[in-house]
Amino acid sequence: MRYLVFVTLIFSAACSVSSTSGAFEIDSDRIETNIDSVESQEAIGPALDDENTGRVYLVNAEDSLVRIERQFDSPPTPQRILDALTQPPLAAEIQANGFLKTELPAALNPLHTGTNTESRILQVTVADEAGLRSIALSDTPRTQRIFAQIVCSLDWFTIDGQPHSGITISD
């Protein structure tokens, strides 16, 4: 059975929250059960400080999202951003921001599996072993932070020069 979580650009607006803002909700009307897609691997993030800078959202000691601009060895792709979310924060990021963590379960293994260029939707597949299906059904602050980390961290990518319109997460 395929389970899809679709988060639209409306949710993405919440990614501009400051580190002092509390957690925010993913509305239940944002969940879809089926999406037709045309796949492509092209998604490009705009340059931040330079072409090797990417934006990831981590969680601080107050359980709020914190925007981190991280230097990568090469221009970040959606997959590099997803990989960064499953790894511990860098020492320099902790020094600059204090306690930081990721809420993504270690076994989640998120993969950018394509981009629908017609609807401008980024597609992410996760490992079923991580239990994301049961996590998604619970309405807890941790659940909200898991999805918010993924969505906000991928929010700055563009597709054919336009902002993406959503992210589909499936197992």
Contacts in CASP RR format, 6 or more apart in sequence:
PFRMAT RR
TARGET T0000
AUTHOR 0000-0000-0000
METHOD contacts of the structure
MODEL  1
MRYLVFVTLIFSAACSVSSTSGAFEIDSDRIETNIDSVESQEAIGPALDD
ENTGRVYLVNAEDSLVRIERQFDSPPTPQRILDALTQPPLAAEIQANGFL
KTELPAALNPLHTGTNTESRILQVTVADEAGLRSIALSDTPRTQRIFAQI
VCSLDWFTIDGQPHSGITISD
2 170 0 8 1.000
2 171 0 8 1.000
3 33 0 8 1.000
3 133 0 8 1.000
3 136 0 8 1.000
3 170 0 8 1.000
3 171 0 8 1.000
4 31 0 8 1.000
4 32 0 8 1.000
4 33 0 8 1.000
4 34 0 8 1.000
4 35 0 8 1.000
4 168 0 8 1.000
4 169 0 8 1.000
4 170 0 8 1.000
5 30 0 8 1.000
5 31 0 8 1.000
5 32 0 8 1.000
5 136 0 8 1.000
5 147 0 8 1.000
5 168 0 8 1.000
5 169 0 8 1.000
5 170 0 8 1.000
6 30 0 8 1.000
6 31 0 8 1.000
6 32 0 8 1.000
6 35 0 8 1.000
6 121 0 8 1.000
6 166 0 8 1.000
6 167 0 8 1.000
6 168 0 8 1.000
6 169 0 8 1.000
7 26 0 8 1.000
7 30 0 8 1.000
7 147 0 8 1.000
7 151 0 8 1.000
7 166 0 8 1.000
7 167 0 8 1.000
7 169 0 8 1.000
8 30 0 8 1.000
8 165 0 8 1.000
8 166 0 8 1.000
9 163 0 8 1.000
9 164 0 8 1.000
9 165 0 8 1.000
9 166 0 8 1.000
10 30 0 8 1.000
11 26 0 8 1.000
11 27 0 8 1.000
11 30 0 8 1.000
11 151 0 8 1.000
11 166 0 8 1.000
12 151 0 8 1.000
12 152 0 8 1.000
12 155 0 8 1.000
12 163 0 8 1.000
12 164 0 8 1.000
12 166 0 8 1.000
14 24 0 8 1.000
14 148 0 8 1.000
14 152 0 8 1.000
15 57 0 8 1.000
15 65 0 8 1.000
15 67 0 8 1.000
15 148 0 8 1.000
15 151 0 8 1.000
15 152 0 8 1.000
15 155 0 8 1.000
17 24 0 8 1.000
17 64 0 8 1.000
17 65 0 8 1.000
19 60 0 8 1.000
19 62 0 8 1.000
19 64 0 8 1.000
19 65 0 8 1.000
19 66 0 8 1.000
19 67 0 8 1.000
19 97 0 8 1.000
20 62 0 8 1.000
20 64 0 8 1.000
21 64 0 8 1.000
21 65 0 8 1.000
22 62 0 8 1.000
22 63 0 8 1.000
22 64 0 8 1.000
23 63 0 8 1.000
23 64 0 8 1.000
23 65 0 8 1.000
23 141 0 8 1.000
23 144 0 8 1.000
23 145 0 8 1.000
23 148 0 8 1.000
24 144 0 8 1.000
24 148 0 8 1.000
25 144 0 8 1.000
26 144 0 8 1.000
26 147 0 8 1.000
26 148 0 8 1.000
32 168 0 8 1.000
35 116 0 8 1.000
35 119 0 8 1.000
35 121 0 8 1.000
35 168 0 8 1.000
37 116 0 8 1.000
37 119 0 8 1.000
37 121 0 8 1.000
37 123 0 8 1.000
37 168 0 8 1.000
38 116 0 8 1.000
38 117 0 8 1.000
38 118 0 8 1.000
39 113 0 8 1.000
39 114 0 8 1.000
39 115 0 8 1.000
39 116 0 8 1.000
39 123 0 8 1.000
40 114 0 8 1.000
40 115 0 8 1.000
40 116 0 8 1.000
40 117 0 8 1.000
41 112 0 8 1.000
41 114 0 8 1.000
41 115 0 8 1.000
42 115 0 8 1.000
42 117 0 8 1.000
42 159 0 8 1.000
42 160 0 8 1.000
43 77 0 8 1.000
43 78 0 8 1.000
43 112 0 8 1.000
43 114 0 8 1.000
43 115 0 8 1.000
43 122 0 8 1.000
43 157 0 8 1.000
43 158 0 8 1.000
43 159 0 8 1.000
43 164 0 8 1.000
44 75 0 8 1.000
44 157 0 8 1.000
44 158 0 8 1.000
44 159 0 8 1.000
44 161 0 8 1.000
45 54 0 8 1.000
45 75 0 8 1.000
45 76 0 8 1.000
45 156 0 8 1.000
45 157 0 8 1.000
45 158 0 8 1.000
46 156 0 8 1.000
46 158 0 8 1.000
47 53 0 8 1.000
48 54 0 8 1.000
48 55 0 8 1.000
48 69 0 8 1.000
48 156 0 8 1.000
49 69 0 8 1.000
51 75 0 8 1.000
52 71 0 8 1.000
52 72 0 8 1.000
52 73 0 8 1.000
52 74 0 8 1.000
52 75 0 8 1.000
52 76 0 8 1.000
53 69 0 8 1.000
53 70 0 8 1.000
53 71 0 8 1.000
53 72 0 8 1.000
53 76 0 8 1.000
54 69 0 8 1.000
54 70 0 8 1.000
54 71 0 8 1.000
54 72 0 8 1.000
54 76 0 8 1.000
54 81 0 8 1.000
54 156 0 8 1.000
55 67 0 8 1.000
55 68 0 8 1.000
55 69 0 8 1.000
55 70 0 8 1.000
55 81 0 8 1.000
55 153 0 8 1.000
55 155 0 8 1.000
55 156 0 8 1.000
56 67 0 8 1.000
56 68 0 8 1.000
56 70 0 8 1.000
56 81 0 8 1.000
56 84 0 8 1.000
56 85 0 8 1.000
56 149 0 8 1.000
56 153 0 8 1.000
57 65 0 8 1.000
57 66 0 8 1.000
57 67 0 8 1.000
57 68 0 8 1.000
57 148 0 8 1.000
57 149 0 8 1.000
57 152 0 8 1.000
57 153 0 8 1.000
58 65 0 8 1.000
58 66 0 8 1.000
58 68 0 8 1.000
58 89 0 8 1.000
58 93 0 8 1.000
58 97 0 8 1.000
58 100 0 8 1.000
58 101 0 8 1.000
58 102 0 8 1.000
58 149 0 8 1.000
59 65 0 8 1.000
59 66 0 8 1.000
59 100 0 8 1.000
59 101 0 8 1.000
59 102 0 8 1.000
59 103 0 8 1.000
59 145 0 8 1.000
59 149 0 8 1.000
60 66 0 8 1.000
60 97 0 8 1.000
60 98 0 8 1.000
60 99 0 8 1.000
60 100 0 8 1.000
61 98 0 8 1.000
61 99 0 8 1.000
63 141 0 8 1.000
63 145 0 8 1.000
65 145 0 8 1.000
65 148 0 8 1.000
65 149 0 8 1.000
65 152 0 8 1.000
66 97 0 8 1.000
66 100 0 8 1.000
67 152 0 8 1.000
68 89 0 8 1.000
68 93 0 8 1.000
68 97 0 8 1.000
68 100 0 8 1.000
70 76 0 8 1.000
70 84 0 8 1.000
70 90 0 8 1.000
70 93 0 8 1.000
72 80 0 8 1.000
72 84 0 8 1.000
76 84 0 8 1.000
77 112 0 8 1.000
78 112 0 8 1.000
78 115 0 8 1.000
78 122 0 8 1.000
78 124 0 8 1.000
78 154 0 8 1.000
78 157 0 8 1.000
79 111 0 8 1.000
79 112 0 8 1.000
81 153 0 8 1.000
81 154 0 8 1.000
82 110 0 8 1.000
82 111 0 8 1.000
82 112 0 8 1.000
82 124 0 8 1.000
82 150 0 8 1.000
82 153 0 8 1.000
82 154 0 8 1.000
84 153 0 8 1.000
85 102 0 8 1.000
85 104 0 8 1.000
85 110 0 8 1.000
85 149 0 8 1.000
85 150 0 8 1.000
85 153 0 8 1.000
86 102 0 8 1.000
86 104 0 8 1.000
86 106 0 8 1.000
86 108 0 8 1.000
86 109 0 8 1.000
86 110 0 8 1.000
87 102 0 8 1.000
88 101 0 8 1.000
88 102 0 8 1.000
89 100 0 8 1.000
89 101 0 8 1.000
89 102 0 8 1.000
93 100 0 8 1.000
94 100 0 8 1.000
102 149 0 8 1.000
103 142 0 8 1.000
103 145 0 8 1.000
103 146 0 8 1.000
103 149 0 8 1.000
104 110 0 8 1.000
104 146 0 8 1.000
104 149 0 8 1.000
104 150 0 8 1.000
105 130 0 8 1.000
105 131 0 8 1.000
105 132 0 8 1.000
105 135 0 8 1.000
105 146 0 8 1.000
106 130 0 8 1.000
107 127 0 8 1.000
107 129 0 8 1.000
107 130 0 8 1.000
107 131 0 8 1.000
108 126 0 8 1.000
108 127 0 8 1.000
108 130 0 8 1.000
108 132 0 8 1.000
109 126 0 8 1.000
109 127 0 8 1.000
109 130 0 8 1.000
110 124 0 8 1.000
110 125 0 8 1.000
110 126 0 8 1.000
110 150 0 8 1.000
110 169 0 8 1.000
111 124 0 8 1.000
111 125 0 8 1.000
111 126 0 8 1.000
112 122 0 8 1.000
112 123 0 8 1.000
112 124 0 8 1.000
113 123 0 8 1.000
113 124 0 8 1.000
113 125 0 8 1.000
114 122 0 8 1.000
114 123 0 8 1.000
115 121 0 8 1.000
115 122 0 8 1.000
115 123 0 8 1.000
115 159 0 8 1.000
115 164 0 8 1.000
116 123 0 8 1.000
117 159 0 8 1.000
117 160 0 8 1.000
119 165 0 8 1.000
120 159 0 8 1.000
120 160 0 8 1.000
120 162 0 8 1.000
120 163 0 8 1.000
120 164 0 8 1.000
120 165 0 8 1.000
120 166 0 8 1.000
121 164 0 8 1.000
121 165 0 8 1.000
121 166 0 8 1.000
121 167 0 8 1.000
121 168 0 8 1.000
122 154 0 8 1.000
122 157 0 8 1.000
122 159 0 8 1.000
122 164 0 8 1.000
122 166 0 8 1.000
122 167 0 8 1.000
122 168 0 8 1.000
123 167 0 8 1.000
123 168 0 8 1.000
123 170 0 8 1.000
124 150 0 8 1.000
124 154 0 8 1.000
124 167 0 8 1.000
124 168 0 8 1.000
124 169 0 8 1.000
124 170 0 8 1.000
125 169 0 8 1.000
125 170 0 8 1.000
125 171 0 8 1.000
126 132 0 8 1.000
126 169 0 8 1.000
126 170 0 8 1.000
126 171 0 8 1.000
127 171 0 8 1.000
128 171 0 8 1.000
131 171 0 8 1.000
132 146 0 8 1.000
132 169 0 8 1.000
132 171 0 8 1.000
133 171 0 8 1.000
135 142 0 8 1.000
135 143 0 8 1.000
135 146 0 8 1.000
136 143 0 8 1.000
136 147 0 8 1.000
147 169 0 8 1.000
150 167 0 8 1.000
150 169 0 8 1.000
151 166 0 8 1.000
151 167 0 8 1.000
154 164 0 8 1.000
154 167 0 8 1.000
155 164 0 8 1.000
157 164 0 8 1.000
158 164 0 8 1.000
END
